[in-house]
Amino acid sequence: MKRLVIVSNRVALPGIAQPGGLAVALQGALEETGGLWFGWSGNIDPNDSGRLHDEVSGNIRYVTVDLSKRDHDDYYNGFANRTLWPLLHFRVDLVDYSRETYAGYRRVNALFAEKLAPLLREDDLIWVHDYHLIPMAKLLRELGVRSRIGFFLHVPMPSSDLLAALPQHARLFEGLSSYDLIGFQTERDLERFQDYVRLFGRGRVIEHGVLETQRGRRLRAGAFPISIDTARIAQQAASSAARPGVKRLAASLSGRSLAIGADRLDYSKGLPERFRAFERFLKRHHEHRGKLTFLQIAPVSRGEVAEYQHLRHELEQLAGHINGVHAEPDWTPVRYVNRNYPHPLLTGYYRLARIGLVTPLRDGMNLVAKEFVAAQAQEDPGVLVLSTFAGAARELDSALLVNPYDLDGVADALSTALSMPLEERRERWEAMMALLRAHDITAWRRSYLAALREG
């Protein structure tokens, strides 16, 4: 079997605990064939980019690259997260159109390609991950690499009109044509990409999932919905029920039900809308007053960016307002915390909750939704309230699906979830859990790699 080479912005180095299932899945793929994992080291050299770090563990080689402060600012903080991130999440109003950061993005991708190319073998299978590294295949091809190269976009693919708002869109997305297989989270994302190729890329769609560029190169694209380690999450959540932290949370509720949200602090997650919808629930459904506590866990990310600072301040104000108006001496409606929790503890919190509140304004998939379902107790499962704008809604259609902009609709869904009889909760949970068992993280990466190998 061909050696697998993973290329990603960050590398899951051996001996360091990884919070998510993706790192575990990629690690498993590398262990099956032996392989190389390449990406940024996480280190910022004040003066220079390009220093390599090389480490071997078992049959996997880990090679990482340091970046200078300027390159990190332009590539990661700049074009990747101030231009591509908002654009790919349909927030054209927040896009930074700086040409300087685009030059830095190209420069760092070229550096990665230059450092990676000499490490490659002719028959390697290369799998590049996410929006940070869109130009990677084209740059590797220019250096003479002829291996099969696949790309997976973990975030949404916006409409072609939105992509065309980016001044560099033609050059940037031309780079995708150098891949042999492009993977998306949903069929809808694939359809949007095909529209872009046809309307703005001057290519054509030969058939669904088979594309031809303006220059006549053919490539394939498909939907490969990412998932979770379902069995591990279920086992972890069950064993976490006895953890002191979970017991303390349960005791603090004083018999009330818990609704939980767990999101990185980001404007794509719809957190202000979620807080307002919870307040609308308190106003519309007096029969549930005092019976539900909403816990929002939102670790701070990109805290130096003004948009994120504003978001944090807005949420603090909303939480304070809701509690100030609706709290009782023995009940605080909203608990809002800006910190990370160990993943086993978090899954214990999910299991304790009656409602999982997952209402992003736009999300490629949203694995919290899947983890919430997997964490539930079979005998008494909670209810998932899920945004239709999350990729997960395409699969988890037994959740209560909501429009996050419709505050009344989300409020009513909370009431429905809180009142839902046990039999219906079980039916909904069993339908979603069956899908998650059949389509777990291992099935995801095996299906993608099989498609990439097929040619």
C-alpha positions in Angstrom: 0.0 0.0 0.0 1.3 3.5 -0.9 2.7 5.6 1.9 0.4 8.3 3.1 1.5 11.9 3.5 -0.7 14.3 5.5 -0.3 18.0 5.0 -2.1 20.3 7.4 -1.6 23.7 9.1 -0.9 22.1 12.4 0.5 18.6 13.2 -0.6 16.3 16.0 2.9 15.5 17.4 3.3 12.3 19.3 3.0 12.4 23.1 0.7 15.4 23.0 -3.0 14.8 23.9 -5.3 15.7 21.0 -8.7 17.1 21.9 -10.5 16.1 18.7 -11.3 13.0 16.7 -9.7 14.3 13.4 -6.2 14.0 14.8 -6.9 10.5 16.0 -8.4 9.5 12.6 -5.4 10.9 10.6 -3.0 9.2 13.0 -4.8 5.9 12.4 -4.6 6.4 8.7 -0.8 7.0 8.9 -0.3 4.0 11.1 -2.0 1.7 8.6 0.4 2.5 5.8 3.3 4.2 7.4 3.6 7.8 6.5 4.6 11.4 6.9 2.8 14.3 8.6 3.9 17.8 7.5 2.9 21.3 8.6 3.6 24.3 10.7 5.4 23.6 14.0 3.5 26.2 16.0 6.7 28.0 16.7 7.3 31.6 15.7 10.8 32.6 15.0 11.1 36.4 15.4 13.3 36.7 12.3 13.2 33.8 9.9 10.9 31.1 8.5 11.9 27.6 7.4 13.6 25.9 10.2 12.7 22.2 10.1 11.9 19.8 13.0 12.0 16.1 12.3 10.7 13.4 14.6 9.9 9.7 14.2 7.5 7.6 16.2 6.7 4.1 15.1 6.2 4.1 11.4 5.2 7.8 11.2 7.6 10.7 10.5 6.6 14.1 11.7 8.2 17.1 10.0 7.3 20.7 11.0 8.4 24.1 9.9 8.9 27.3 12.0 7.4 30.6 10.7 8.7 34.1 11.1 6.4 36.6 12.9 5.7 38.4 9.6 4.9 35.2 7.7 2.6 34.0 10.6 0.8 37.4 10.7 0.3 37.5 6.9 -0.5 33.8 6.3 -2.4 32.7 9.4 -3.7 35.7 11.2 -4.0 37.6 7.9 -5.2 35.9 4.7 -6.3 32.6 6.2 -8.3 33.9 9.1 -9.2 37.5 8.2 -9.9 36.9 4.5 -10.7 33.2 3.8 -12.4 32.3 7.1 -15.1 35.0 6.9 -15.5 34.6 3.1 -16.0 30.8 3.4 -18.6 31.4 6.2 -20.6 33.8 4.0 -19.5 36.9 5.9 -18.3 39.1 3.1 -18.8 42.2 5.3 -15.9 41.0 7.5 -13.4 40.1 4.7 -10.1 41.9 4.8 -9.1 42.4 1.1 -5.4 43.2 1.8 -3.1 42.2 -1.1 -0.2 42.1 1.3 -1.6 39.2 3.4 -2.4 37.3 0.2 1.2 37.6 -0.8 2.2 36.3 2.6 -0.3 33.4 2.2 1.3 32.4 -1.2 4.8 32.9 0.3 4.2 30.5 3.2 2.5 27.9 1.0 5.5 28.1 -1.4 7.8 27.6 1.6 5.9 24.5 2.7 5.9 23.1 -0.8 9.7 23.8 -1.1 10.4 22.0 2.2 8.0 19.1 1.6 8.9 18.2 -2.0 12.3 16.7 -1.3 10.8 14.4 1.4 8.3 12.9 -1.1 8.4 9.6 -2.9 7.1 9.1 -6.4 4.3 6.8 -5.3 3.2 8.7 -2.2 -0.5 9.4 -1.6 -0.8 13.1 -0.5 -3.7 14.4 1.5 -3.9 18.2 2.0 -6.3 19.7 4.6 -8.3 22.9 4.7 -8.3 26.5 3.5 -4.9 27.3 4.8 -3.3 25.3 2.1 -5.4 25.7 -1.1 -2.4 26.4 -3.4 -0.4 23.4 -2.2 -1.0 21.0 -5.0 -0.2 23.6 -7.7 3.0 24.6 -6.0 4.1 20.9 -5.6 3.3 20.2 -9.3 5.5 23.1 -10.2 8.3 21.5 -8.2 7.9 18.2 -10.2 5.7 16.2 -7.8 3.5 13.8 -9.8 2.0 11.8 -6.9 -1.8 11.7 -6.4 -2.8 14.7 -4.3 -6.2 15.1 -2.6 -7.7 18.1 -0.7 -10.4 18.2 1.9 -12.2 21.4 2.8 -13.4 21.3 6.4 -15.3 24.5 6.3 -18.3 25.5 4.1 -18.1 26.3 0.4 -20.0 29.5 -0.2 -21.9 30.4 -3.4 -19.9 31.3 -6.5 -21.0 34.9 -6.4 -19.5 35.3 -2.9 -16.3 33.7 -3.9 -16.1 36.0 -6.9 -16.0 39.0 -4.4 -12.4 38.0 -3.6 -10.0 39.9 -5.9 -7.7 36.9 -6.1 -10.5 34.3 -6.5 -9.4 33.1 -10.0 -5.8 32.6 -9.1 -6.6 31.1 -5.7 -9.2 28.6 -6.9 -7.3 27.8 -10.0 -4.9 26.1 -7.6 -7.7 23.6 -6.7 -7.5 22.3 -10.3 -4.1 20.7 -9.6 -5.7 18.3 -7.1 -6.9 14.9 -8.2 -9.7 14.8 -5.7 -11.4 17.6 -3.8 -13.5 16.6 -0.8 -16.4 18.6 0.7 -18.5 18.1 3.8 -21.9 18.1 2.0 -23.5 17.6 -1.4 -24.5 21.3 -1.2 -20.9 22.4 -0.9 -20.0 20.3 -3.9 -22.8 21.8 -5.9 -21.6 25.3 -5.1 -18.1 24.4 -6.2 -19.4 23.0 -9.4 -21.3 26.2 -10.0 -18.1 28.2 -9.4 -16.1 26.1 -11.9 -18.8 26.6 -14.5 -19.7 30.2 -14.0 -16.3 31.8 -13.0 -13.7 29.2 -13.5 -14.4 28.8 -17.2 -14.4 25.1 -16.8 -17.2 22.6 -17.2 -19.0 19.8 -15.3 -18.6 16.6 -17.3 -20.9 14.8 -14.8 -21.7 15.2 -11.2 -18.3 15.1 -9.4 -16.2 15.1 -12.6 -14.9 18.5 -13.7 -12.8 19.8 -16.5 -10.8 23.0 -16.2 -10.4 25.7 -18.9 -7.1 24.1 -19.8 -8.6 20.6 -20.2 -7.4 19.0 -17.0 -9.9 16.6 -15.4 -10.4 16.2 -11.6 -13.0 14.7 -9.3 -14.8 16.2 -6.4 -17.2 14.6 -3.9 -19.0 14.9 -0.6 -17.4 13.1 2.3 -19.2 14.2 5.6 -16.7 14.1 8.4 -17.7 12.3 11.6 -16.6 11.3 15.1 -15.2 8.3 16.9 -18.7 7.3 17.9 -17.9 4.3 20.1 -15.2 6.1 21.9 -17.3 9.2 22.6 -20.2 7.0 23.9 -17.9 5.1 26.2 -16.1 8.2 27.4 -19.4 10.0 28.2 -20.7 7.0 30.1 -17.6 6.7 32.2 -17.5 10.5 32.8 -20.8 10.5 34.5 -19.0 9.6 37.7 -16.4 12.4 37.4 -16.5 14.9 40.3 -16.9 17.8 37.8 -20.0 16.3 36.2 -21.4 15.5 39.6 -20.9 19.0 40.8 -22.6 20.4 37.7 -25.6 18.0 38.3 -25.8 19.1 42.0 -25.7 22.8 41.1 -28.8 22.4 38.8 -31.0 21.5 41.8 -33.1 19.2 39.7 -33.5 21.6 36.8 -32.9 20.5 33.2 -29.7 21.7 31.4 -29.3 23.1 27.9 -25.7 23.1 26.7 -23.8 24.9 24.0 -20.1 24.3 23.4 -18.4 26.4 20.7 -15.2 28.2 20.0 -15.8 31.9 20.4 -16.4 32.8 16.8 -18.9 34.9 14.9 -19.9 32.0 12.7 -21.3 30.1 15.7 -24.4 32.3 16.1 -23.9 32.9 19.8 -25.5 36.3 20.2 -28.6 35.0 18.3 -28.6 31.9 20.6 -28.5 34.0 23.7 -31.4 36.1 22.4 -33.3 33.0 21.4 -32.9 31.7 24.9 -34.3 34.9 26.3 -37.2 34.7 23.9 -37.9 31.2 25.3 -38.0 32.6 28.8 -40.5 35.3 27.6 -42.7 33.1 25.4 -42.9 29.9 27.6 -43.8 30.9 31.1 -44.7 27.3 31.9 -40.9 26.4 31.8 -39.8 29.4 33.9 -37.2 28.3 36.4 -37.0 24.8 34.9 -34.1 25.1 32.5 -30.5 26.4 32.9 -28.5 27.3 29.8 -24.7 26.6 30.0 -22.7 28.1 27.1 -19.0 27.1 27.0 -17.1 29.4 24.6 -13.3 29.3 24.8 -11.7 32.4 23.5 -10.0 32.2 20.1 -8.1 34.8 18.1 -8.6 37.1 21.1 -6.3 39.7 19.6 -8.7 40.3 16.7 -11.1 43.2 17.1 -14.2 41.3 15.8 -13.6 38.6 18.4 -13.1 41.1 21.2 -16.4 42.8 20.2 -18.2 39.4 20.2 -16.9 38.5 23.6 -18.1 41.9 25.0 -21.5 41.5 23.4 -22.0 38.0 24.9 -21.0 39.3 28.3 -23.6 42.0 28.1 -26.3 39.7 26.8 -25.6 37.2 29.6 -25.7 39.9 32.2 -28.9 41.4 30.8 -30.7 38.0 30.7 -29.7 37.1 34.2 -30.5 40.6 35.5 -34.0 40.5 34.1 -35.0 36.8 34.6 -32.9 35.4 37.4 -34.3 34.3 40.8 -32.4 34.1 44.1 -32.0 30.4 43.6 -31.8 30.2 39.8 -29.4 31.8 37.2 -30.8 31.2 33.7 -27.5 31.7 31.8 -24.1 30.4 32.8 -21.5 31.7 30.3 -17.8 30.6 30.6 -14.8 31.4 28.4 -12.5 28.4 29.1 -11.6 25.0 27.8 -12.6 21.8 29.5 -10.9 18.4 29.1 -12.8 16.5 26.4 -13.9 13.6 28.7 -15.4 16.1 31.1 -17.2 17.9 28.2 -18.7 14.7 27.0 -19.9 14.1 30.6 -21.6 17.5 30.5 -23.3 16.5 27.2 -24.6 13.3 28.7 -26.1 15.3 31.6 -27.9 17.8 29.4 -31.5 17.4 28.3 -30.9 19.7 25.3 -27.9 20.2 23.0 -28.1 23.7 21.5 -26.1 23.8 18.3 -27.1 26.8 16.2 -24.3 28.1 14.1 -25.1 30.7 11.4 -22.9 28.6 9.1 -20.7 25.5 9.7 -19.0 23.0 7.5 -20.1 20.1 9.6 -20.2 20.8 13.4 -18.9 17.8 15.3 -20.3 19.0 18.6 -23.7 18.1 17.3 -22.6 14.5 16.6 -20.7 14.3 19.9 -23.8 15.4 21.8 -25.8 12.6 20.2 -23.1 10.0 20.8 -22.8 11.0 24.5 -26.5 10.5 25.4 -27.7 7.6 27.6 -29.8 5.2 25.6 -32.4 4.8 28.3 -32.9 8.6 28.7 -31.4 10.6 25.8 -31.5 14.3 25.4 -32.7 16.3 22.4 -30.5 18.0 19.8 -31.6 21.4 18.6 -29.6 22.0 15.4 -29.2 24.8 12.9 -30.2 23.9 9.3 -27.0 25.9 8.3 -24.7 23.3 9.9 -23.5 20.5 7.6 -24.5 18.0 10.3 -28.2 18.9 9.6 -28.0 16.9 6.3 -27.4 13.7 8.3 -28.9 14.4 11.7 -32.4 15.1 10.4 -34.0 13.6 13.5 -32.8 16.5 15.5 -35.1 19.5 16.0 -33.9 21.6 13.0 -34.1 25.4 13.4 -33.2 28.6 11.6 -30.8 30.4 14.0 -32.0 33.8 12.8 -35.6 32.9 13.7 -35.5 33.6 17.5 -39.1 32.6 18.0 -38.5 29.3 16.2 -35.5 28.5 18.3 -37.4 29.4 21.5 -40.3 27.1 20.5 -37.9 24.3 19.7 -36.4 24.6 23.2 -39.9 24.3 24.6 -40.6 21.3 22.4 -37.4 19.6 23.5 -38.1 20.2 27.2 -41.6 18.8 26.9 -40.7 15.9 24.5 -41.9 12.5 25.8 -39.3 9.8 26.4 -40.5 7.5 23.6 -40.1 10.2 21.0 -36.7 11.2 22.4 -35.5 7.6 22.1 -36.8 7.3 18.5 -35.0 10.4 17.4 -31.8 9.5 19.2 -31.8 5.9 17.9 -32.1 7.1 14.3 -29.2 9.5 14.6 -27.1 7.1 16.6 -27.5 4.4 14.0 -26.1 6.7 11.4 -23.2 7.8 13.6 -22.3 4.2 14.3 -22.3 3.3 10.5 -20.5 6.5 9.4 -17.9 7.2 12.1 -14.5 9.0 11.7 -12.8 5.8 10.5 -15.4 5.2 7.8 -14.9 8.9 6.7 -11.2 8.7 6.1 -11.3 5.3 4.6 -13.9 6.3 2.1 -12.0 9.5 1.1 -8.6 7.7 0.8 -10.3 4.9 -1.3 -11.6 7.5 -3.7 -8.2 9.2 -3.9 -6.5 5.9 -4.6 -9.0 4.9 -7.3 -7.8 7.6 -9.7 
